[in-house]
Amino acid sequence: MIYITRKLEFCASHRLYNPNFSDEKNAETFGLCNNPNGHGHNYVLEVTVRGEVDPDTGMVLDLKALKHLITTEIIDQVDHKNLNIDVGFLQGIIPTAENIAIKFWDIIEPKIENGTLHKLKLYESERNFVTYKGSAHARVD
C-alpha cells in the first residue's frame, strides 16, 4: 500500500459562535475566536490517498488530478472567503477546524477515482491542526 499526499493552501476568515448560546457563553467557550467581526487564518490542507501502484503508470493516481479535484471542489469555494457567510456547504455549522475537515472529507471522498481517501490534515496555524480519517464505521486500516 502506498500513501500519497497533496498539500494546498488557502486564506479564509471565520467566527466561532453558537447561535443557541448567550453572548457570555459564546465568549467563554470560544474566547478571541468569537470576535463579532471574525478573524482569519492561512490554512494548509493536506490530502492523503492510499492505494496500489498502477503498473501502467507507476502511480496510485496522478497528483495533478488530485490537485485539480481539491482546488475545484474545495479551495475555489473557501479561499479569501468568510466561512460563516460565503461558503454554502458550511452553512449551519460552527466552522471549527474539526467541522471544516469533516465537510472537506464528505466533498472529496466520493470523487477519488483511483485509490481511497486515507486522511485529511487541516492546519489553522503551524501549532494548531486537526487530522480526520473519515467516520469510524467507514474506516479500513
N, C-alpha and C positions, 0 to 999 in steps of 0.2 A: 504494500500500500504506500502510495506517495501522497504527500501533502504539499500543496502549492498555495501561496498567499499573494494577494494583490493589495497594496496599500494606496489609499486615496485620501485627499484632504478636502475639507470644506469649512466655511465660516458661517456661523449662524448665531442668532440670539434666542433667548427664551426666558420665561419667568416660571419659577416653580411655585405653584399655589393650588390649593384645592378649593373650588368654589363652595363646597359644603362646610369649610372651616370658617371660623371667625377671623378677622384681621389679626387678632392676637395669636390665635393658634397657628395661622399661616406663618407669622413672623417667628414664632417659637420653633416650628417644625422645619422651616426652610431657610431661616436666617437671611443672610445677604442675598441669597438666590431668589428671595421673594420680592426683590426690588420692583415696585409697581411699573417701572419703565423697562424692566428686563435687564439682562446682561448678556455678554457674548462669549463665545469660545472659538478657538481654532481647532476644530475636531480633526482627528485622524481615524480613519476606518480601515481595519484590516479584515479581509475576507479570505478564509481558508477553505479550499475544496480538497477533498480526498478522492483517490481513485487509482485505477490501474493505468499503467502507461500503455498507450495505443502503439502497437508495434509499427504501424504505418507512418506515424508522425513523431514518435518519441516523446509525446506529451500526454498528460492527463486531459488537458484542454488548452486551447490557445489563450494565453494570458491577455492578449489584445481583445479577444472576445469577452473575457471576464471583465476587463476594464470597461468596455463598451456597455455591457449589461449593468454594471454598478453605476456608471455615470448616467445613463439614460433613465434608469429606474429609481435611483436614489439621489445622487449628487445634484443633478439638474433640478430636482424638486426641493432641495433643502439649502443649497449654497446661497449665502447672502440673504437669507430669509429669517423672519420671526417664526419660530417653530410653533408657537401658540396660535398664530393668526394665519400665516401664509401657506401652511402645509396641510392639505386635505386629509392625508392618512394619519395625521397626528391630532386631529380634532377630537376633543372629548377625553383626552388622556393627559396626565401630568407628564410633560416632556423631560423626564429624568433620563440619564444615560441608559438605565436599565430598560425603560419603556421604549426608548428610541431603538435600541438594539433589537428588541423583540419585533418591532414593526419592520425594521430593515430585513430581518430574517424572513418574516412572513411574505415580504415582497419578492425577494430574490430566490428563496429556496425552491419554489416550484419551477423557476425559469432556468435552473442549472441543467443543461442537457447532457454534458459529459462529466462524470464524477458526481459526488454528493457534497452538498454544503456541510462542512465539518464544524466551523465556528466563526463567529464574528467577534472582533475586539474593537471597541469604540473608546477612544481617548478623548476626554474633555480637556485634559491638560497632560503634561508629562507625568504627573503624580496621580491623576485620577482617571481610571478607566474601568470598563466592565468587559467581561467575556461572556458570550452566550453561545450555547451549543444546542439550541433547539429545546423543545419540550421533552421532558423525561420519558414519556411514553413512545416518542419517535426516535430515540437515540439507539444507535447500534455501534458499539465500540469493541 
